[in-house]
Amino acid sequence: MIYLLAFSVAFGYAVFQKGGVWPQDWNWFLLVVGLLSAAYWIGTRWLGSAPRPAGWVRWALVLLPCYAFFQVAPLPLGVLRVVSPARAELHQGLAGTLPAGGWAPLSVFPGATLEHAVRLVGFVAAFLLLRELACRFSERPWRLAYPFVAVAVLEAVLGLVQYYSEASEGHAHGTYVNRNHFAGLLEMALPFAVMYPVAVLRGTHSRYSAPARPALVACAWLAVAAAILLGIIHSLSRMGFIAALASLFVMGALALGAGRRAWRRWLAVGLAGALVLFAFIFLPPNDLIARFGELAATEELSGDTRVQIWREAVRVIAAFPVFGCGLGGFQSAFYRYKQMAPQLTIDFAHNDYLQLLAELGLVGFALLAALVVAALWAAVRGAVKGGRPEVSALGLAATGALAAILLHSLVDFNLYVPANALQLTWIAAISAGLGFTRAPGAAWRPAGTPQVLEAKFFVAES
């Protein structure tokens, strides 16, 4: 438990420091993660470890940060002409201002790529540590979700205070600079706050009466969910609101439709859709409705400008199709293909998929996509085949959270905000830990399979 507490404090620090967007703040977090991981793996070797991820997931976890470091490694100019002609052309164009030599990296901005590569190492270390904790807490799996829900509700309350204060900026944004990233943090926590009361109430043994304590706990968590939802609504983030409702729809459709006949499944999906549509019509305040009426504008960019950025980002992808322009190098590569809004500095594509594809190329993007698909599949499997009510509810919450951030990433760059990307990593680790359970003195086993009688490791909850 002490490792989870220390990690949660570090995560909270990153969130409350504007989401960790400043390197000096995020570097402290990376240091803490490194020390915690080293202490954990050294100090708990005698306990044994949880089952390793599937082979292809292990390879993707190892190869993704290695790939980012590879983008920084200097290559001979002859090799560069073959693997990335556009990058070789840029190098030759700068030959007059560079020291003599025929070597250059794949990345157009090696410094930024190196920084992002180190960040990826931190994310992988965090995932492995949190996955290990998720497996160790398999008897009480919701423990791992408490910390980031607590951070989210504190952010939501701060955002609501901002919105209703006399010095209000007209929207809630918490400690974040951008309200869309504030909404991105909250929308990933909302499904957990919604599903925990379900897990608590379904865990009661009597159908006709429930002890007072579970009922009070469920009411308290519903209040937490309401605060987080209000924070999203009053951020006036249009896609944040849509993503939050989409997550509720995904959870409702999956929960109501699982294990039913086809016509009942479609009826359940329709019912969940009707409830979400009702919420979309009647929940938003006038300010948010006005924002939906102004779809042609955002804080910095008009809707048309965003579409033009996406079109020109496709040109960057076409120029660096296989190995990308280097993680973190989008802004530098984009200038060559930018034809719109010359007065604006475009540092992000406002679409995580396009920017990651431009920076990582097909090779790196495939590695990242494999990890995301693995996390989503594990969450859905836990929701449908989790067995115990608390495991199924946790799987539904993880599925809803992943659906929310994946939808929001279509029009924003939440994954380039370190704290939000870390929360996504945290949820992926929870999903990965849903598939296993254990009994004291017994081996780890997939959930729902007969218990193995051969004793291997005793894993303590620590």
N, C-alpha and C positions, 0 to 999 in steps of 0.2 A: 504493500500500500504506500510505503514511503516514496517509492519511485514514481508512482502515479501522482502523488501530491506534488513532488518536486517538478515533474514535467508540467503539471497543470499551472503551477505558479509561473514557470517560464513562458508558457503559452499565454497566460493572462497578461504578462508584461508585454509580450509582443503585440497583442491586440490593443492594449491601452496606449501603446506608443505608435498610434496611427497605423496599426496593422503590420508593423515591422517594415515599412517601406524604406526607412532610412537604414543604410548598411550598418552604421555604428550600433543601432539597436538590435538588428537582426543578428549581428555577429555574436552578441552576448548570448542570444538564444542558441546559436549553433554550438557555442562553447559548452553550454549547459547540457545540450543533447549528447554531445560527444562524451562528456564526463559521466553522465548518467548511464549511457550505453556501456561504456567500459566498466564502470562499477557493477552494473547489473550482470553482465556476462562473466566477469571474473568472480563476483561474489556468490553467484547462484549456480555454478557449474555442478556442484554436488547434488543439486535437486533434479538434474536432467532438464531437457528442453522440450518445448512443444513440438509437434510434428512439423517437419519442414514443408514449405509451400510446394505446390506442384512444380515439376522440373522446368517447364517453360516459363512459369512465373519467376522462379529463381534466376533463370538466365536473363529475363527482362529486367529484374531488379539490379543485377550486376552490370548488364551491358548499357543501360540507359545513362548512368553517370560516366561510365568509361567512354561512351560515345561522345558526350559533351566535352570531355578532356581531349578526345581525338580531334575534335573540331579546332582545338587550339594548337595542336602539334604541327610544326612546320613540315611541309611536303615539298619535294623537288618541283620546280616549275613544270617540268614535263609531265609529271603525274597529275599536277593540279589542272593542266589543260585537258586531261582526259576525264577526271572525276568531277570537275566543276569549271567549265570553260568561262563562265561569267566572272568567277572569282579570279581566275588567271588573267583575264582581261583587265580587271580592276588593278591587279598588282602591276601589270605592265604599264598601265596608265600612270601609276605613281612611281615608276622606276626612277624618274629623275629626282625625286625627293627622298628616296629610300637609300639606305646603305647598299653597297654592291653585294650581290648574292642572288642566287636563283631559287630561293626557298620562301614559302609563304604558307600560312595556315588556311584552312577552309573558312574560318570565321572572318567576317569583314570587320569585327570589333572584338579582337581577342581578349581584351581586358574584361568586357562585360560577359563574354562567354565563360571565362575562367570563374568569375564571380558566381554565375548561375550553375556551373558545374559543382562548385563547392556546396552551393545551396541544395543541389540534387542529392549529394552525399548525405547531407543533414536530413532530408526527407526520407531517404531509404533507411537511415539509422533509426529515425523516429518510427517509421512503419514497422520495422522488425521488433523494436522494443515494445510498441503498443500492441502488436499482434501477440507477442509472448504474454503480455499482461492480460489480454483478452482471453487467451486460452487458460491461463491460470485462474481467472475469475469466472470460469465457465459455469460454476454453480450459482453465481450472482452476476450475470453478465452486464446488468445495467450500471454497475459501478463505473465502468469505463466511460459512460456517456454523461455522468453527472457534471464533471468539471466544465466541459465546453458549453453545456446548457446553462450553468451558473454564470459563466462569463457572458453568454449571449443575453441573458435576462438583465444583467447589470448594464450592458450596452443599450438594451432596449429602454430601460428606465431612464438612463441618461439622455437618450434621444428624445423621449417624451417630455422630459423636463426642458430640454432645449426648445422643443416645438411650442410649448405653452408658456415659455418665459417671455419677459418683456423685450429682451434683446434677441428674440428669435430671428433666425435667418430664413424662416418660412418653411423649413423642413427639418426632420431629425437626421442626424448623421453620427451621433455618438462621438467617439474619439477619432473617427475616420475623417479624412479630407473629402472623400467622395461618397455621397449618399448611396450610390449603387453598390459600392463595395461593403458599406455598412449593411445594406439589405442582403447582400450575398452571405455575410456571416450569419445573420439571423435566420435566413431561409433554410440553412443547413441544420440549424438547431431546432427549428419549429417542429419537424416531424417527431423528434424524440420527446419533446414536451407534450405533444398530442397523444403519442402512443403509450407513454409510461402509465397514465391513469388506466388505460385499457389493460395493460399487463398486471397492474395491481388488483383491479377488480376481477379479472379473469382468474387470478391466483387464489381467490377465496374459495373455500371448499363447499359452502352451502349455496344452493341455488336461490333459496328464499330469504336468506338473511345474510348480512355482511357485518363483520365487526366494525366498530366505529373507526378504529385506526386506519384501515385501508380506505375507507370512505373519505376521511379527512385528508389523507395523503393524496388521493385522487383529486380532490377539490383544490388542494394547494397547487398541484401540478397543472391543473386546468387554468388556474389563475396565471401561472408562469407562461403557459402557451398563449393565453390572451394578451399578456404584456408583450411577448415577442411578436405576435401578429400585429398588434397596434404599432409597435416600433417599425415594422415593415411598411405598414399602411402610411404612417406619418413621415416616413422617409420620402414619400412621393416618388419612389422609384417604380416606374411602370413595369419594367421587366421583373423587378424584385417581387412585386405583388402578383404578377402572373405566374412566376416560378413557384411562389409559395402555394398558390391555389393549385397549380399543376401537381405539386408534391402531394397535396391532400387528395387530389383525384386519383393519382397512381396508387396511393395506399388504400383508398376506399375500394377502388376497382379490384385490386389484388386480393384484399381481405374478403370482400363480399363474393367474388367470383371463383375463388380457389375451391376445387373439389366439387363443383356443381355441374349440372348438365348444361349443354350449350345454351339453351334458351334462357335458363336462369342466370347463367354467367353474363349474357348480354343484357339481361334485365338489370343485374347488379351494376354493370358498367354504366348503363343509362341513368340509373338512380344516382350514382356517384357524380356523373356529369351534370345532372340537373341541380344537385346541391351546390356544386362548385359554381355553376352559372348563376344560381341565386345569390351566392356570396359575392360574385364579381359585380353583380348589378347593385346590390344593396349595401355592401360593406364600405366601399371607398367614400371618403369625405369629398366635399365639393372641390377642395384643392387638387386632389388626385384625379377627380373627374375632369377638371380643367386641364391637367397635364395630359390626359389621354386625348383631349380635344386639340392639343397642340403637338401632335406627333411630328410635325415638321421641325421641331427644335428641341435641343437639350441644352445643358449648361454651356458647353463649349462648341458643340457641333450641331449643325442642322441634320435632319434625317437624310436629305439628299447628299450632304457631305459624307456621311458615314457610308452610304452606298458607294460613292466614288472611291472612298478609301478601300473598301472591300474589293472593288474592281481592280484597283491598282495593286493591291496586295496579291491578287492572283497573278499579276505580271511578275512580281518578285518570286512567287512560287515557281512560275514557268522558267525563270532564269536560274534558280537554284533548286532543281526538282529532286535530286537524289539525296544530297548530303546537307542541303540547306545553307543559309547564309551565316549560321552560327547562332547559338542560343543567346538571346539578348541583343542580337545585331539587327533587328528589324528596322529600327529608326535609321541606322546608317545606310542600310541597303535600299530603303524606301526612297531616299532622296533622288536617286537616279531615275526612278520611275514615276515620281510625283509630278502631276500636271495640274492639280486642283489646289485651291486655297493656298497660294504662295505665302500669305501672311501668317499661316498657322504652322506650328511645330507639331508634326504627327509622330509621336513616340510609340503609339500602340495602334494596332489594327482595329481595336474595339470589336474583336471577334477572336476568342482564344484559339479556335480551330484553325483559322486562316494564319494567325501569327505563328502558332506552333508549327504548322506545316511549312511556312516560309523559313523558319529558323532551324528546324530539325531536318527538313527534307522527308522524303518518304521513309527512309530507313529509321530515323529517330522517332518519327511520328508513329510508325508501326509498333515500336517498342512501348511507347507511352500508351497507345490505344490498347495494347494487349493487357496492360496493368489495369486500366480503367474497366475494360470488359470483364476481367477476372473479378474485380471488386463488385461490380454490378451483379454478375452471375452468382457470386457467393451470397450477396444480400438477398436476392430473389429466392435462392435455394433455402436460405435460413427462414425466410418468411413463409414459404410454402411447406417445407419439410422440417421445420425446427422442432416440432414435437411439443415441447413445453410452452405454455402460453407466453412466458416472458421472453423466450428465444424467438418465437414467431413475431411477437410485437416488436422486438429489437430489429429483426430482419426487415419488417415493414418500414420501420423508421429509417433504417439505413437506405433502403430502396428509394423512399421518398426524398431523402436528403440528396442522394446522388442524382436523381431525376431533376431536382430543382437547380442544382449548380450546373449540370450539363445543359439545361435549357437556357439558363441565364448567360452562359458563356457564348451563346450565339451572337450577342450584341454588346458584350462587355469584356473586360480583361481581368476578371476576378482571380484567375489562376496566377496572375503576375503580382498579386498582393500576397506577400509571404504568409501572413497569418491565415488568410482564407485558404491558400493552398495547403497549409499544414492541417487545417480543420478537415479538408477533404482527405488528406492522408490518414488522419485519425479515424474517420468514418470507414475508410477502406480497411484499416486494421481491425476495426470492430467486425466488419463483414467477414474478413478472413478467419476470425476466431469463432464464428458462429457454427462452423461445420464440425466442431470437435467437442467432446465432453470427456470426462474422466471420473473415476471414483478413487478414493484414497487407496493406494497400494496397487492400482491397476494401470494398465497401459492406456495411452491416449487412443481414442477410437472415434470414428465418424458418428455424429449424432444419429440416433435411430437404429444403430446396429447392436447386436447382442454384445454384452460385456465380455471382454477377454479375461479369462481367469488367471492367466500368467501374470504375476506381479513383476513390474519393471521399476518404475520410479514413483516415489511418493512426492507429489508436487504440492507444496504448501502455498497458501494464499498469502503472499508477502508483498 
